Amino acid sequence: MTTTEKNEKGELNRYFKIGATIFITLACVIMFFFVLLRFDGFTDLSAKLIGTAQPIIIGLVIAYVLNPIMKFWERQIHKVTIKRVKNEAKIKKIDRGLAVTASIIFFLLVIGLLLAAIVPATIESITNLIQKLPSETRDFSNWVTDIVRSNKQLSDIAQNTVNRITTEMEKWVQGDLIYQSQKYITGITSGILSVFQVLLNCFIGIIVAIYVMTIQEQLTGQSKKLIYAIFKPKKANIIIEVVRHSNSIFGGFITGKIIDSAIMGVICYIGCLCLSIPNAMLVAVIVGVTNIIPFFGPFIGAAPSLLITVIESPIHALYLLAFEIVLQQVDGNIIGPKILGNSTGLSSFWVMFAILISGGMFGFIGMLLGVPVFAVIYYIVTQLVNYMLKHRKLPTNTERYIEMSSIDEQSNELLYEKNENQKASNTLSSKEKFLKKELKNFQKNKDNKDESNSNKK
């Protein structure tokens, strides 16, 4: 074995160890997660830790989402400050400070506009439902009464049903209502406290996001220093490259999805206004927000928006259904591909696979982040597989493996059915030529022998 082959084999073993380490780590994380769910003590401890770290998690998420916006503002502000400020250090501080401030203001304005659109429209929809419910119930009751009057058997069944429901209601009011009301009061109180806790965590999270965006380069440098201190340069370079590519996948996917969903919300709002659909703003916000979820988002958003509309006007609900079908086709075939492109590198099958698995395990957050997380895992596995194929001097293009039947063990050539038939045909032709040649030589030797015998005579 030559030195080059030894080096290639050692490098292959290192990549294999890295891939195996990543796989084992993910398996251990999943097993550890299920172990935590099995034991109440661990579950309570993990819930407490997550609750304690919630402001930091919120801050990191806000900082990551706002980072492209902050970079944009920083570039625009730098064009002005570079002309007026001479000190380069001051320029960086001014650019970063104003960019962070502008990004936070933009974030708060977006949240405020969403709340201003959702809360009043939701209250109005609930109020209209409460106002219309008695009349709708009365109309339904009159319709049932008219049907029952014409049929004695139906009348007896309806009377027995009403008596049974009335009896059960009296038992519930006299027995369980007082006991349940105490639970409801306790639940409402804890719910109010939880809302205040979430608001406090969000406020602290915004402060954390400001600090993270301000010193993000320093945090990045410290992370790299830690990686190179723990791992050898070659492994550290691979880790840095994987993290860099993962950031590209996450950033491209999340930013693209937010822009795509915002465009969908605006188009939906304009379309609802043109079709005179009630609660146009609320419907547009629901469609835009749920569109962030890949694949299943439009279906999730369609249900509540149609329910809200059908309460006001059933015919307009049909208009909305047809409009949403057309809108999703436009998004899936025109808007989405233009904005997102192939940011994840996954086919539709793997997108659906990632959403189903991650959504089933981690709920809404899993449906939201499952695709980019799976895309990172897919990228790591693809790089490892391609490296191993190159080491064996085999092609890495997937299309070349679709119709292949085998690989030639000597030449490493991909064999297809036509090639094998041709090879078999060539082999047969070679045997025929060999037999003909041997037969010709045999005949020639025989003729020579006969001629020699005749000369002797």
N, C-alpha and C positions, 0 to 999 in steps of 0.2 A: 504494500500500500504506500503510495507516494505521500509527500508532505502535504500537498494540496488537498488530496482526498481526506487525509487525517483532519486538516483544518475544517474542511466542509462538514465532515462527520461531527466534529466537536461543536461547530456552530449550529448544526441541525439539532443536536442533543440539547443545546442551551435553549433554542427556541421551543423545542418540545417541552422542556421543563417549565418554561415560562407559561406556555399554554396550559399545561397540566396544573400548574399552580393557580392560574386564574380560574380554571374550572373547579378545582377542589375548594378554592376560596368561596366561589359563588354557591357551591353545594353546601358548604358549612354554614354560610350566612342563612340560606333557606332553612336548613335543619335547625339552626339556632332560633330562627323566627318561630318555627312550629313548636319548639321546646318551650319558648316563652309563653305561647298560647296555652300550653298544657298545664302550666303551674300558675296558680293565681298569684302567688307571691312575686314571681318574676314578672308577670303581666302588670301587676300594680307598680312594681319598681320601674319597669320600662315606661309605663304611662306617666309616672311622676317625672322621670328624666326628660321625656319628650315634652311634657308640659312646662318644665323648667326651662328647657332650651328653645321653646316655641318662639320667643321674641328674636333670638339669634337666627333661627331658621327662616322666619319671616323676613328679617333684614337681609339675609343672604339672597333669598329669592328676589326681593325687590331690587337689590343692587344688580343682580345678574340680568334681570329683565330691562332695567333702565340703563344698563351700560352702553348699548348702541346709541341711545338718545343722548346720553351724557357725552359720548365721543363726538357726536354730530355738533352739539352746542359748543364743545371745546374747540373744534376746528373753526367754527364761525366766529367765535369770540377772539380766537388767536389772530385772525386777520386784522382786527381792530387794535388789539393791545400791542402787537409787534411794531405798529407805527408810532405809538404814543409812549411806550415804556422801554427804557434802554436795558435795564437789568434783566437778564434771562431767567434768573431764579424767581424774581417777582412776577415775570410774565407767566410762568408755569403755575404759580400759586393763584394768581388772579384768574387765569383761564379755568383751572380746575374748580375753584370756589364758585365762580359764576355759573359754570356748566352744571355742577351738582345742584346748585340752587334752582336753576331753570328746569332741570329734570324732575326734581321733587315737586315743584309747582305744577308742572305738566301732569305728573302722576296724580296729585291731589285734585286737579281740575277734572281729569278723566273719571276718577272715582266719584266726585261730586256730581258730574253730569249723569253718570249711570244711576246713582241713587235718586237724583231728581227725576229721571225718566221712569224708574221702576216703582218707587214707593207711591207717588200720587196715582199712577195708572193702576197699580195693584189695589189700592184702597178704593178707587172708583169702580173697578171691576167687582170687588167684593160687595160694595154698597149696592150696585145695580143688581147683583145676584140676590141679595137679601130683599130688595124691593120687589123683584119680579117673582121670587120664589112662592109667595102666597098665592098670587094670581095663577101661576103655572100649576101649582098644586091643586088649586080649586078647579081649574079646567080639567085636569087629569081626573080628579075625583068625580066631577060631573059626567065625564065620558065613561068612567067605570060604572057609575050608578045607572046610566042609561042602558048599558049592556046588561047589567045584572037584573034590572027590572023585567026584561023580556025573557028571562030564563029562571025558573023556580029553583033548579038545582044549583046554579051559580049563586043565587041569592042566599041559599042556606050555607054554602061553602064560605061566602064572603062574610056572613054574619058570625059564623064560628071562628073565622080567622080574626075578625075585629075583637070578639070577646076574649080570645086567647092573648092577643097583643095587649089589650087593656089590662088584663090580669097580671101579665108579666111586668108591665110598666108600673102598676101599683106596687108590686113586690119590690121592684128596683128602687122606686122613690122612697118607700118606707124602710128598706133595709140597707142597700148599698150606697145610696146617693150621699148620705151624710159622711160615711166612711171614705168614699171615693173623693168627696170634695176636699177633705183634708190633704189627700195625696195631690190633688190638682193644685191646691194653694202652695204646697211645698214645692211641687214641680215648677210652678210659675215663678216662685221666688228664686229657686236655683237657676232657672233660665235667665232671669234678669241679671243675676250675679255673673252668670257665664258670659252674657253679652258685654257687660262692663269689663270682664277679664280679657275678652277677645279684643275689645277696643284698646285697652291698656297695652296688651301685647303688640297690637298693630302700631301704636304710638312709639313704643320702645323699638320695634322693628324698623320704623322709619329712621330713627336716630342711628341704629346700627348700620343701616344702609348708607347713610351719609358718611359715616366713618369709613366703611369698606370702600366706597367709591373714591373717597379722598386719598386713601393710602393703598390702592389696589396694586400698584407696581411694587411697593415694598412687600406686600403679602405674597405676591407672585415670586419675588426674588427669594424670600425666606422659604417658600415651599420647594423651589428648585434646589436651594442649598441643602435642605433636609434630605431630598431624594438622592442627591449625589454623595451625601455623607453616608447614607445607608447602603446604597448599591454601587457596584462597579460602573465605570463610565459607559460601557457598552449596554448594560441592562438599563442604566438610568436614561440613556438616550432613547431606548425603545419605549420606556415608560412615559417620557416627556412627549414623544411623538404620538403615542396613543392618547394621552391627555389632550394634546393640541387638536388632534383630529376629533376627539369626543366633543370638545368645546365648539368646534366648527359645526358638528352635526346638531348639537343642542341649540346653539345660537341661531343657526340658519333655520331650523325647524320651528322654534318658538317664535322668533321674530317674524318669519314668514306667515305662521298661523295667525298671529295677532293682526298683522296687516290684512290678511285675507278675510278674517272674521269681521274686522272693522268695515271693509268694503262691502261685504255681504250684508251687514247690518244697515248701512246707508242705502244700498239698493233696495233692500226689503222695506225700509221705511218709505222710500219714494214710491215703490210699487203699491204698498198698502194705502197710501194717500190717494193714488190714482184710482184704485179700486174701491175707495170709500169704506175700507175695512175698519171697524171700530178698534180702539186701543192700539193704533198703529205703532206708537212709540214703544209700548210694552212688548208687542209681538216682535218688532225689529230687534230689541235688546235681547230677547230670549233666543231668537234665531242666531244673532251674532255671537253671543256668549257660548252657546252650545256647539257652534260650528268649530270652536277650538279643538274639540274632541274629534280625532280622525275617524272616518268611516261611519261610526254610529252617531256622531254628533247631530247631523240633520234630523235623524229619526227621533232622537231624544228631545230636540227642540220643537219638533212638529206637534207632539202630543199636547203639551200645555198651551201652545199658541192656538191650536184648533179648539181646545176646550174653552179657552177664554172667549174666542170669537163665536162659537156656537151658542153660548149663553145669550149673546146680544142678538145674533142673526144667523140662523142656520144656512141661509143661502150664501151669505158672505163667507161662511166657513168653507163652503165648496170652492168659492173663488180663491180663498187663501190656500187651500190644498193644491189646486191646480197651479197657482203661482209659485208655491214652494217647490213643487216637482220641477218646474221649468228652471227656477233659480238654482237648484242643486245641480241640475244638468249643466248649466252655464258655469257654475263654480268648478265642478269636477272636470270639465273638458277644456275650459278656457282660462278662468281666473286663477284657479289653484295651480295648474302646471306652469303658468307664466311667472307666478310669484315664488312658489316653492321649488319648481324644477324637480330635480332628483336629489334633494338635500339629504335624504336618509339612505339612499341607495338600496331600498327595499322594494320588492314587488308587492302587488296588492294582497297576495296570499299571506306573505310574512307580516304585512301591516295588520291584517285581520287576526292572524295568529297571536301577535304581540298584544293587541288590545284585549282579546278574549282571556288570555292567560293572566296578564297583569291586572286587568279589570276585575277578574274573579278573585285574585289574591289581595289586591290593595284598594279596590273600590274606585272612586272617582279619580283620585290621584294616579292610580295605576293606569286608567284609561287615558289620562292626559299625558303622562310621561313614559308609558310603556313602549311607544314606538321609538323615540330617540334612544332609550336605554337598550332596547333590543338591537337597534342599528349599530350601536357601539360594540356590542357582543358579536354581532354578525361581521363587523369590520375586522375585529381581532381574529376570529376564526378564519376568515377569508385570507388574511395576510399569512397566517400560519400554514394553511393548506397550500397556498401558492408557493411559499418558500420550499415546502417539502416536495412539491411537484417539480420545481426548478432544479432542486438538488438531484432528482432522479432523471433530469433532462426530459421532462414531459411537458406538453403544452398546458397553459393555465386557462385558456379560453373554454368556457363551459359548453359552448355550442359544438365544439369538436368532439365532446363526449356523448352527445345525445344519441347518435345513430351508430356509434362504434360497437363492435362485438367483442374485441379483445385487444391485447397489446402484444406485439412481437417481443419475445423475451431477449432476443439478441440485439435487435436494432432499436428497441423502444419505440417502434412505429405503431401508431394507432391503426388497427385493422378494422375494416368495415366488411359487410357481407359481400359486396362486389369484389373487394380486394381479395377476400378469402377464396371466392369462386375463381377469380383470375389466377390466384396463386395455385389452386388445385389444378386448374387447367394447364398452367405452365409446367407443373410437376408431372402431369400425365404426358404432356408433349415431350418432356425430357426423357421419360422412361421409354416412350415409343421410339424416339431417335436412338436411344442406347441399344434397344433390342434390334432395331433394323441394322445398326452398325455391327453388332455382334453376329447377326445372321449373315450379313455380307462377308464378314471376316471368315466365318465358318465355311461358307460356300467357296470362298477363294482358296482356303487351305485344302479343302476337299478336292478342288480342281487341280491344285498343284500336286497333291498326293497321287491322284489318278494319272496325271501326266508323267510323273516320275516312275510309276509302276509300268506304264506302257513303254517307256524308254528302256527300262531294264530288260523287258521281254524282247 
